[in-house]
């Protein structure tokens, strides 16, 4: 086994930013990645191989600003708080531009729609015991070390307000070794809390768990997939429909981002009468489409479809909505199904996981569907899928990046496409 190179202190000039936000210094020994730096800066860093730890900013960039959180650079959740707004938005937009260019796609990419501070409606915390203290917070970047958080400007205030009670509960149920994961979501009914990692210790802590849920007024508390107590169904507003979300199930991170997507959907599918909503989850976009078109919602996960069905029972004023459980990775809806002898879908929206929807995009490319809205959390897989659609005769009308993971390098992207004449 080769030994890691010894760390050395070096002075580096940052040439550019990598797609994950780290500064890149070009040296005779190759590229060195330095987190929390900006293009043009001269820095002192502790270098070990291709990675470095920042020591000092010798010549700061004019685009450097003070961070908004005391835990910045120790907590691994944010990596871009040191960047001014214009540079931040340019960085996120450029990720989409570069991804498209890598597939030979040159098209206008609009300015990034940025969510505000305190807009993240879900947080995933970790908890461990350190001697006689309970640490509750986030892991540092590329490390198992846990930062015991006192503030977090990106999550909803009610999530941060719940941390003391969650930390107290963690202290009562934590095993001597190992850590627990707390996925906490804001809903219309209160906080939905899902704990992972308790395992066989769950049974002996039913009392503490139930009491904590009541004392902290949680809507629901689940442990390792089992509902311990549900005081109120945890409901999310999806375009006017109250949907009881599955524990830890997929949701858009920020409500403002979801509303922006809904507006783009309405524009991109204007005039459509029959729409397929593929990778629909619990109906994040389904209920919006159902306001103006008949929609067939397709999802592979049973718990998400169950939540969607329950939401449909509460919804009013929608067009016809049907659902189908189907693994679209293994069994995409093929071109003939999409056409259905001219009586099929005239619009499609797809919002897959990070891996994208290559097989489905290939079938769409062969179909007569008139309008497509593509949504993705990965510019790389998005560009690959869009390439398939362009090669199949579609034309891009708009590309809109959406930032719902504030101060991180991640960016969502929505494209509106129409089949050419």
N, C-alpha and C positions, 0 to 999 in steps of 0.2 A: 504494500500500500504506500503510495507516494505521500510525502509529507507536505503539509500546506506551506507555502512560502512565508518567510518571516515578515512581519509588518514593518513598514518603513514610513517615516514622515516625509511627505513630498509636497512641493508647491506645484499646483496644477492650474491650467487655464481651461475653463469649461467651453467647449466648442459648440455644443448643442444639447438638446434634451432628448432622451430616449422616449419611446412611446409610453413607458410606465412612469415618466416624470423625473427619473434620475438624470443628473447632469452627466455628460460624457466628455472626458478629456482624452485627446489623441496624444499618445506618447510613443517613443521608440519601441517600448515593450508591448504596445497594443492599446486598445481602448480600456479606460478605467471609468467605472461608474460611481458617481458620488451623489448620494441622495441629498435633498434639500438645498440644491444649488441651482443657479440660473445661467443661461447662455451669456458668455462674455466675462463671467466672474473669475477672479484670481483667488484661489483658496489654498489653505493648508489642510492636508488630509492624511489620515493614517491608512496607508495603502497595503492591502494584502491580496496579491494576485490581481484579478480584474475588478475587485470591489474595494471601496474605501469608506472610511468614516470621517465625516467632516470635523475638523478641529477649529478652523477660524476662516472667516471671510476677510480676505486682505483687501480686495477691490470689489465692493458690492455692485450689483447691477442697478441701474436706475429704476428697474421694475420690481425691485425687492421691497416688500412691505413687512410690517410687524405681524406676527401670527395672532390669531384671535383666541387661541386656547393655550392654557398653561402646559398642557400635555403634548403639544406639538413637538415632533421629532423624537419623542420617547414612545408615545402611543403609536401603534401601527395603522390606525384607521385613516389618518389624513397624511397626504404627502405634498400638497400644493398650497398650503396656507401662506407661504412666503411670496406668492406671486400676485402682482396687481391684477385688477379685474380684466383689463384689456388683454394682457398677456395670457391670463388664465383661459379666457374665452377663445383666443387664437389657438392656444395649445390644444384644446379639446376639438375645435373645428378641424384643425390640421390632421388630427388622427383619422377623421373620416375621409378627408381629401386624399391622404396618403394611402389609405386602404383601398379606395376606389382606383387610384392611379396604378397601384400594384396589379390590378386586373385590367389595365388599359382603358379605364373609364374616366373620361374628362367631362365633368358636368358641374354646374354651379352648386355650391354647398352653402346654405344660408347660415346666418349667425346662430350661435348656440342659444337655446332657450334655457336659462339658468334658474334653478329652484332657489328659494331663500333659505337663510339660516333657520334652524329649528323646524325644518319641514320633513325630515326623515321620520316615517311613522313606524318603523321597526328597527330594533337594535338587537344585536346578538352579543351577549356578555359572556364572559367566562369567570369562574370562581374557583379558587384553590385555598388551601390552608398553608400559611407560612409561619411556622412556629405557633404562637398563640393568636396570630392575627389572620383574619379572613381578607384575602385580596379579591376584589370584585371589579372587573373592568375589561380592558382589551389587551390582546397580545401585542408586544412590540413587533416591528417589521422583521420578518425572517428569524423569529426567535420564539421560544416557549415562555419567555419571561412575561409576567403579567403586570400591567400598569393599573394600580388602584385608582380609579378615576374619581375626580371631584367635580368635573364639569365636562360638558360635551356640547359645543354650539351647533352641531349638525342635526341632532335628534330632537324630536318634539319635546317641549318642556315637561309634559306629563311623564315621559319615559325617564328623564333625569330625576324628577321628583320621586319616582318609585325606587330609585337605587338604594337608599338606606334600608327600606323594608325588605328588598330582595337580598341585600347583603346580610341582614339579620337572619333571614330564612336560610341562606346558604350556610351560615355558621352552624345552624341547628341540624342540617342534613348532610353536610359534606363528609365523605369518607376520609380516613386518615391520609390516604394517598389518592392521587388522581384529581381530576377536575370535573366540574359540571358546566354545562352550557345552558344559558337562559336566553330563549328567544322571546322577546317581548314586543307586542304589537298594540298600537292604539286603535281602538274601535269606537263605534258610536255607543257601545254599551259599557265601556271601560277597558281595562288592559286585559289582553289575552296572553297568558304566560305559559310557555312550554319549556320544561326542564328536560335535558338529556344527560345521560351518563350515570344515573343513580343505580340502575340495574337491580340486583336482588335486594338492595337496601331499601327499595321503595316501600315494601310492605310494612316495615317497622316505623316508617315515618308518616303514615297516613294522617295521624292526628295533627302533627306539626304543619303538614302541608295544607290540610283543610282549614286549620285555624288561621294560618297566614293569609290564605285566600280571602277569608271573611274579614280579617283585621285590615287588610290592605285594599279591600273592595275590588278584587279582581273580578272580571266577568267570568273567566274560566281559567282553570289550572290543569294542565296535563303533564304527565311524567312518562317519558319514554313511550309516547304514543297512547297512553291510557289516561282517560279523563278522570281526574281525582274529584273535582267538583266543578259544576257549571251553575253559577248563580244567575247569569243572564246569557243568552246566546250572543256571542261576539259578532256584531254586525258591521259590515262596511257598506258605505253608500257607493254604489256603482251606477252612475248616471241616473240617480233617482230611485234605484232598487236597493232594498236592504238585504244584503247577502250574508248569510252566516258562514264565515270563512273556516276552512279546515285548519286544524292546529299546525302552525308553521308553514301553511301552504303559500304558494306564490302570490304576491301582490306587487303592484308598482310601488316603488319606494316612497314617492312623494305624490300627494294628491294633485298638486299643481301640474306635475308631469303627466299624470293620467288625464287631466282635463285638456291639456295641450294635444295629447294623442287623440282624444275624442274629437276635438275640433278638426284635426287633420283627416281623421276618418270620414267625417261628414263631407269634407271637401273632396277627398280622393274617391269616394264611392257615390258621389252625387249622381242621381238618376238611376242607380242600380235598384233592382226590385228583388233579386235573390242573391244573397251573399253567404259565402262559406267563411266561417271564423275558425281558422285552423290553429291548433295549440292554444285553445281558448282559456285554459285554466278554469277558474271559478266564475268567469264571465266578465273580467275586467273591461273588455271591449264589446262583448256580446250585447249587453243591455243598451249601449249607445247605438249600435247598429240596429237593434230591434225597434228603435224609435222611428226609423224611416224605411226599413226594408225587412222582408222575411229573411231569417238567418238560420243557418244550420251550424251549430257549434260542435266542434270535434276536439276531443282531448283524450289522452291515454291514461290519465290518473283518475281512478274511481272516486277518491274523496273530493277532488275538485269538481267533478261532474255532479256529485251529490249536492254539493254546496250551490252549484248553479241551478239545479232543479228546485232546491228549496227557495232560492231567490226568485225564481220564476213564479212560484206560487204567491209571493208577496207583491210582485210587480203588476202595474196597471198600465194600460194604454200602449202596449207593445204590439208590433206585428207578430206574425206566426214565428215561433222559436222552437226548433227541434234540436235534439242533442244526440251525439253518437260517441261511444267509447271506442277509440281506435289508436293503435300505435303508429303514428304517422312517419316514424323513422323506418320501421319495417314494412309498413303497408300504407304508403302515401295514397291520397285520392288521385286516381289516374285520370288522364285527359278525357277518356270516354265518359267517366262518371261526372266530371266537371261539366261536360257538354250535355249529356243525357238527351241526345237526339234534338239538340236545339232548345231544350226545355230546362237546361241546367242553370248554372250560376253565371250571372253577368258581373259579379264582383267577388273578390277574395281578399281577406286579410290574413296574414300569418305572422305570429309572434313567438318564434321558437326559443328554446334555451340557447346558451352560448355556442353550442356546436352548430347551430344554424339548421337549415332545412333543405339540404342539397337535393335529396331524392324528390321532395315535394316541388321544389323550384323547377326541376327538370320536367316534371309532369305539367306544371303550369305553363312552361315554355311551349309545350305541344298543344295546349288547350286554346279554345276560342274565347276564354274569359276576357272581358273588355277592360276591366279596371282592377288593379291590385294595389293594396297598401301593405308594404313590407316594414315590419318593426323588428329591431334587433338590439341586443345589449353588447354585441361584439362587432365592431367595424370590419374585422377580418372576414368572419363568416358571412356577414351582410354583403360585402363586396363580391365574394365568391357566388352567392346566390343571385345577386342582381346581374352578374355577368351572364348567368344562364338565361335569365329573363330577357335581357337585351338581345342575346343571340337568337332567342325565339321570336323576336319581332316586337317586343315592348319598347316603349320610350319613357324616359324619366321626365316627370313633370316638376317634381320638387324633391329636395333632400334636406331634411331638417334635423340637426343634432339637438338632443335634449339632455341636459345635465341634471340628473336627479340623485347623483352620488357626489354631493358637494365636497370639494377639496381632495377628491380621489382622482386617479387618472382615467376612471371608467366613464364612458359616454354612451348614451342610447341614441339610436338614429331611426328616423322614419322616412320612407321614400314613397311617393305617389307615382304610379306607373299606369300607362294606358297602352293598349295594343294599337300599333300603327295601322294606317290604312292599307 
